[in-house]
Amino acid sequence: MPPFVSPSANAVSIRLPVDGFVNVARLVTAGVGSQLAFGFEAIDDLQLAIELAIRSVPTGDGYATVALVSGDDGLSVTVTGSEGHPVDRRLPDGADGLDLLSVLGRLVDGVDVLDGAVPAVVLRKSRATEVVPGT
């Protein structure tokens, strides 16, 4: 569990093969997002952001780890890959004019890229940005 996680937080962590298993990460994200009462659009944005992060972290061994941690203020997602290589900040499909951080910044409330020994992309989605229908 990442060091910034409080003991009272709820956490789910999965290690999965990148090829063919991204939908598993999307499914887990939907489950955690529904527990936090995120709306459909917020969950869809989170799923897309996590998919892009998985495709951007270096995966020399073919695996990525996705750790979702919920707290009172929202959700924090850390996506890590293999050691030794930096996060690829270009979009995986090679779209011109857009980079990973600008796209992720439109999907979630906060993005950090950690280029340490084990590179990671950290995404944050706040509950405060959710609009509850009928209010």
matplotlib code that plots the C-alpha trace (Angstrom):
import matplotlib.pyplot as plt

x = [0.0, 1.4, 2.8, 0.2, -2.7, -4.4, -5.1, -8.9, -8.9, -10.3, -7.8, -7.8, -4.7, -4.4, -1.4, -2.4, -1.0, -1.3, -2.1, -5.7, -6.5, -7.1, -10.8, -10.3, -8.9, -11.9, -14.3, -12.5, -12.6, -16.4, -16.9, -14.9, -16.4, -19.9, -19.1, -18.1, -21.4, -19.6, -21.9, -21.6, -19.6, -17.1, -16.6, -16.2, -13.6, -11.7, -11.8, -10.3, -7.7, -6.6, -6.4, -4.2, -2.0, -1.6, -0.6, 1.9, 3.8, 6.8, 6.0, 9.1, 7.7, 4.3, 2.5, 1.1, -0.2, -3.3, -3.9, -7.2, -7.5, -10.7, -10.9, -13.3, -12.2, -12.4, -10.3, -6.6, -5.3, -1.6, -0.6, 2.9, 4.9, 8.4, 11.5, 14.0, 12.2, 10.3, 6.6, 5.8, 4.2, 3.0, -0.5, -0.4, -2.1, 0.4, -2.1, -0.4, -0.6, -1.8, 0.2, -0.7, -0.8, -3.1, -5.6, -5.5, -6.0, -9.3, -10.5, -9.5, -9.0, -5.2, -2.4, 1.2, 3.9, 6.6, 9.7, 11.5, 13.0, 9.5, 7.7, 4.0, 1.1, -1.1, -4.6, -7.0, -10.8, -12.5, -16.0, -16.5, -16.6, -19.5, -22.9, -25.7, -28.8, -31.7, -29.7]
y = [0.0, 3.5, 5.4, 8.3, 6.0, 6.4, 3.2, 3.9, 4.0, 1.2, -0.2, -2.7, -3.6, -5.9, -7.0, -7.9, -8.7, -5.6, -7.5, -8.6, -7.8, -4.0, -4.7, -6.3, -3.0, -1.2, -3.7, -3.2, 0.6, 0.5, -1.5, 0.8, 3.9, 2.6, 2.1, 5.7, 6.7, 8.2, 8.8, 7.0, 9.8, 9.9, 6.1, 6.2, 9.0, 7.0, 3.8, 5.6, 7.4, 4.1, 2.4, 5.2, 5.1, 1.3, 1.7, 4.4, 2.8, 0.7, -3.0, -4.9, -8.0, -7.5, -6.7, -3.5, -3.0, -0.8, 0.3, 2.0, 3.7, 5.4, 7.9, 10.6, 13.0, 10.6, 8.1, 7.8, 5.4, 4.4, 2.6, 1.1, -0.9, -2.3, -0.8, 1.2, 3.0, 6.3, 6.7, 7.3, 10.7, 10.4, 9.0, 5.3, 5.7, 8.4, 11.2, 14.4, 17.5, 15.7, 14.3, 12.0, 14.6, 16.9, 14.1, 12.7, 16.2, 16.4, 13.0, 13.3, 16.0, 15.4, 13.7, 13.0, 11.2, 9.6, 8.7, 7.1, 3.5, 2.2, 4.6, 5.4, 7.4, 8.7, 9.8, 11.5, 11.8, 13.9, 13.3, 17.1, 17.2, 14.8, 16.3, 14.4, 14.3, 16.2, 18.7]
z = [0.0, -0.8, 2.1, 1.8, 2.6, 5.9, 7.9, 7.6, 3.8, 1.7, -0.8, -3.7, -5.6, -8.6, -10.7, -14.1, -17.6, -19.7, -22.9, -22.9, -19.2, -19.2, -19.1, -15.7, -14.4, -15.9, -14.1, -10.7, -11.2, -11.9, -8.7, -6.5, -8.2, -7.5, -3.9, -3.7, -5.4, -8.4, -11.4, -14.7, -16.4, -13.5, -13.6, -17.4, -17.1, -14.4, -16.5, -19.5, -17.4, -15.8, -19.2, -20.6, -17.5, -17.9, -21.5, -20.5, -17.7, -18.7, -18.6, -19.4, -17.7, -19.3, -16.0, -14.3, -10.8, -10.2, -6.6, -5.8, -2.5, -1.3, 1.5, 2.7, 0.0, -3.0, -4.8, -5.5, -8.1, -8.5, -11.7, -11.6, -14.1, -14.3, -12.9, -14.8, -17.5, -17.4, -18.0, -21.7, -21.7, -25.3, -25.9, -26.7, -30.1, -31.2, -31.6, -32.6, -30.4, -27.2, -24.4, -21.6, -18.8, -20.7, -21.5, -18.0, -16.6, -18.4, -17.0, -13.4, -10.8, -10.2, -12.0, -10.9, -12.8, -10.6, -12.6, -9.7, -9.4, -10.1, -12.3, -11.6, -12.6, -9.7, -10.5, -8.0, -8.4, -5.7, -4.5, -4.4, -8.2, -8.4, -9.2, -7.5, -9.7, -8.4, -6.3]

ax = plt.figure().add_subplot(projection="3d")
ax.plot(x, y, z, "-o")
ax.set_aspect("equal")
plt.show()
